[in-house]
Amino acid sequence: MTDRSLRHLIKLAGLMTAAVLATVCVTACGSSARSLNSAKVERAIAKSIVQERALHATVACPSHVLQAAGHTFTCTARLDVGTYPVTVTEIDTTGHVRYRDERPLITLNIAKIQRAIGASAFSQRRLRATASCPAEVLQRAGLVFWCTAKIDGDTRRYPFKVNEVDNAGHVQYYGL
């Protein structure tokens, strides 16, 4: 190998080492952009739903949201039955947000549905029954959920499929 070839290989090895080090630095150093504390936003939304609507929702927001004034994203509030979108807008670059719902958060009158199932059992079969349904059900056409009825003097529970037929709280239910 000549001196010229050796110098060329050393120069090439030096360039490759520099390229590898630059890649490692970019990967290790990461981005200087900060992420929003999504867990804090989730807790704040859940707390406001409890305070304003007396509903206990589980809220999930995207886990990696960059902190940027004006950035908008959607979190999801989950009730016992149904999910509800909450729009979040970052109002500055320090993690302050404003959130709102696109449509009213309305839940079904579960006590009324439970009474209706019990009344149906009595009128159709002369059986006294107590129905039990999920406590917090979003009022939205197309949602389906299950209730159970317990007949007085019987330990078994009988399932009822409940369909929301419109956005006004009307339902149909079927004993199975």
HUVENLIN-V934802 format. One record per residue. N is the residue number from 0. PSI is psi in radians with two decimals (NA if undefined). OMEGA is omega in degrees with one decimal (999 if undefined). D_CENTER is the distance of its C-alpha to the mean C-alpha in Angstrom with 1 decimal. Layout:
[[N & PSI & OMEGA & D_CENTER] [N & PSI & OMEGA & D_CENTER]]
//
This chain:
[[0 & 2.39 & -178.1 & 66.7] [1 & 2.86 & 177.2 & 68.0] [2 & -0.65 & -179.5 & 67.2] [3 & -0.76 & 178.6 & 65.5] [4 & -0.71 & 179.8 & 63.2] [5 & -0.78 & 177.8 & 62.4] [6 & -0.66 & 179.1 & 61.5] [7 & -0.76 & 178.4 & 59.4] [8 & -0.72 & 179.4 & 57.4] [9 & -0.74 & 179.1 & 56.9] [10 & -0.75 & 179.0 & 55.7] [11 & -0.74 & 178.2 & 53.3] [12 & -0.68 & 178.0 & 52.0] [13 & -0.73 & 178.3 & 51.5] [14 & -0.73 & 179.6 & 49.5] [15 & -0.70 & 178.6 & 47.3] [16 & -0.74 & 178.5 & 46.8] [17 & -0.71 & 179.3 & 45.8] [18 & -0.74 & 178.8 & 43.3] [19 & -0.77 & 179.5 & 41.7] [20 & -0.68 & 177.8 & 41.6] [21 & -0.71 & 178.5 & 40.0] [22 & -0.76 & 179.8 & 37.2] [23 & -0.74 & -179.3 & 36.6] [24 & -0.77 & 179.2 & 36.5] [25 & -0.73 & -179.6 & 34.0] [26 & -0.79 & -176.1 & 31.7] [27 & -0.67 & -176.5 & 32.3] [28 & -0.59 & 178.0 & 32.3] [29 & -2.90 & -177.0 & 28.9] [30 & 2.63 & 177.2 & 27.8] [31 & -0.10 & 179.2 & 28.5] [32 & 2.45 & -179.2 & 25.3] [33 & 2.63 & 177.3 & 23.1] [34 & 2.54 & 176.4 & 19.4] [35 & 2.56 & 177.7 & 17.3] [36 & 1.56 & -176.2 & 16.1] [37 & -0.64 & -179.6 & 12.3] [38 & -0.66 & 178.9 & 12.3] [39 & -0.70 & 177.7 & 14.5] [40 & -0.76 & 178.8 & 12.5] [41 & -0.79 & -179.8 & 9.4] [42 & -0.70 & -179.4 & 12.2] [43 & -0.73 & 178.9 & 13.9] [44 & -0.81 & 179.6 & 11.2] [45 & -0.73 & 179.6 & 10.8] [46 & -0.74 & -179.3 & 14.6] [47 & -0.58 & 177.1 & 15.2] [48 & -0.70 & 176.8 & 13.3] [49 & -0.82 & -177.1 & 15.5] [50 & -0.73 & -174.6 & 18.5] [51 & -0.58 & -172.9 & 18.4] [52 & -0.08 & -176.8 & 17.2] [53 & 0.64 & 178.0 & 17.8] [54 & 2.49 & -180.0 & 14.4] [55 & 1.66 & -178.2 & 12.6] [56 & 2.61 & 170.4 & 8.8] [57 & 2.17 & -175.0 & 6.7] [58 & 2.35 & 177.0 & 5.1] [59 & 2.24 & 176.3 & 4.2] [60 & 2.79 & 175.2 & 6.8] [61 & 2.48 & -174.2 & 9.3] [62 & -0.51 & -178.7 & 11.7] [63 & 1.62 & 178.6 & 14.9] [64 & 2.15 & 178.8 & 15.4] [65 & 2.46 & 177.1 & 19.0] [66 & 2.00 & 179.3 & 20.4] [67 & 2.17 & -180.0 & 22.1] [68 & 2.32 & 178.4 & 23.1] [69 & -0.18 & -179.9 & 21.9] [70 & 2.35 & -178.8 & 19.1] [71 & 2.43 & 176.2 & 16.1] [72 & 2.99 & -176.4 & 12.6] [73 & 2.32 & 172.4 & 9.3] [74 & 2.86 & -179.1 & 6.2] [75 & 2.17 & 174.5 & 3.3] [76 & 2.20 & -177.7 & 4.6] [77 & 2.16 & 173.6 & 5.1] [78 & -3.06 & 175.8 & 8.9] [79 & -0.72 & 175.7 & 11.5] [80 & 2.09 & 176.4 & 11.6] [81 & 2.61 & 176.4 & 9.5] [82 & 2.72 & -172.6 & 6.4] [83 & 2.15 & -179.0 & 7.4] [84 & 2.45 & 176.0 & 7.7] [85 & 2.12 & -179.8 & 9.2] [86 & 2.25 & -178.3 & 11.9] [87 & 2.33 & 176.6 & 13.1] [88 & 2.24 & 176.9 & 16.7] [89 & 2.19 & -175.7 & 18.7] [90 & -0.19 & 174.9 & 21.9] [91 & -3.03 & -177.8 & 24.0] [92 & 0.21 & -178.5 & 24.3] [93 & 0.20 & 175.0 & 24.0] [94 & 0.06 & 177.2 & 20.3] [95 & 2.38 & -177.2 & 20.4] [96 & 2.85 & 172.0 & 17.7] [97 & 2.41 & 178.9 & 17.5] [98 & 2.67 & -179.2 & 14.4] [99 & 2.83 & 177.4 & 14.7] [100 & 2.52 & -178.9 & 13.3] [101 & -0.55 & 179.2 & 14.8] [102 & 2.83 & -177.3 & 15.9] [103 & 2.49 & 176.6 & 16.5] [104 & 1.78 & -177.1 & 14.1] [105 & 2.36 & 177.9 & 16.5] [106 & 2.78 & 178.2 & 16.4] [107 & 2.70 & 172.7 & 19.1] [108 & 1.57 & -174.3 & 22.2] [109 & -0.67 & 179.7 & 21.8] [110 & -0.68 & 179.3 & 25.2] [111 & -0.72 & 178.7 & 26.9] [112 & -0.75 & 178.9 & 25.5] [113 & -0.73 & 177.6 & 26.6] [114 & -0.68 & -179.4 & 30.0] [115 & -0.72 & 178.0 & 30.3] [116 & -0.78 & 177.6 & 29.8] [117 & -0.75 & 179.5 & 32.4] [118 & -0.66 & 178.2 & 34.8] [119 & -0.73 & 179.0 & 34.5] [120 & -0.67 & -179.6 & 35.5] [121 & -0.78 & -176.5 & 38.4] [122 & -0.57 & -177.4 & 39.6] [123 & -0.57 & -173.3 & 39.5] [124 & 0.01 & -177.7 & 40.6] [125 & 0.64 & 178.5 & 41.9] [126 & 2.36 & 175.3 & 39.5] [127 & 2.17 & -176.2 & 37.9] [128 & 2.63 & 174.2 & 34.2] [129 & 2.16 & -179.1 & 31.3] [130 & 2.64 & 177.3 & 27.8] [131 & 2.18 & -178.3 & 24.6] [132 & 2.88 & 173.2 & 21.2] [133 & 2.51 & -173.3 & 17.6] [134 & -0.71 & -174.0 & 17.7] [135 & 1.81 & -176.9 & 14.7] [136 & 2.14 & 178.3 & 14.4] [137 & 2.39 & 177.0 & 13.2] [138 & 1.78 & -178.9 & 16.4] [139 & 2.23 & 178.7 & 16.1] [140 & 2.39 & 176.2 & 18.8] [141 & -0.27 & 177.9 & 18.3] [142 & 2.51 & 179.6 & 15.9] [143 & 2.40 & 175.8 & 17.7] [144 & 3.01 & -175.4 & 17.7] [145 & 2.45 & 171.5 & 20.5] [146 & 2.89 & 173.5 & 22.8] [147 & 2.66 & 176.2 & 25.9] [148 & 2.41 & 176.7 & 29.3] [149 & 2.13 & 178.9 & 31.9] [150 & 2.36 & 177.8 & 35.5] [151 & 2.30 & 178.7 & 37.8] [152 & 0.01 & -178.8 & 39.9] [153 & 2.40 & -179.3 & 37.7] [154 & -0.26 & -178.7 & 35.4] [155 & 2.75 & 175.1 & 33.4] [156 & 2.40 & -177.6 & 30.2] [157 & 2.21 & -176.0 & 30.0] [158 & 2.57 & 173.6 & 26.8] [159 & 2.24 & 175.1 & 26.0] [160 & 2.24 & -177.6 & 23.7] [161 & 2.23 & 178.0 & 22.4] [162 & 2.29 & 173.8 & 21.6] [163 & 2.11 & -173.5 & 20.6] [164 & -0.28 & 178.1 & 23.3] [165 & -3.11 & 179.5 & 22.6] [166 & 0.12 & -178.0 & 20.6] [167 & 0.08 & 177.4 & 23.2] [168 & 0.14 & 177.3 & 22.3] [169 & 2.42 & -178.2 & 24.8] [170 & 2.79 & 168.0 & 24.3] [171 & 2.50 & 177.7 & 26.4] [172 & 2.62 & -176.0 & 26.6] [173 & 2.18 & 174.8 & 28.6] [174 & 2.39 & -178.8 & 30.0] [175 & NA & 999 & 30.2]]
//
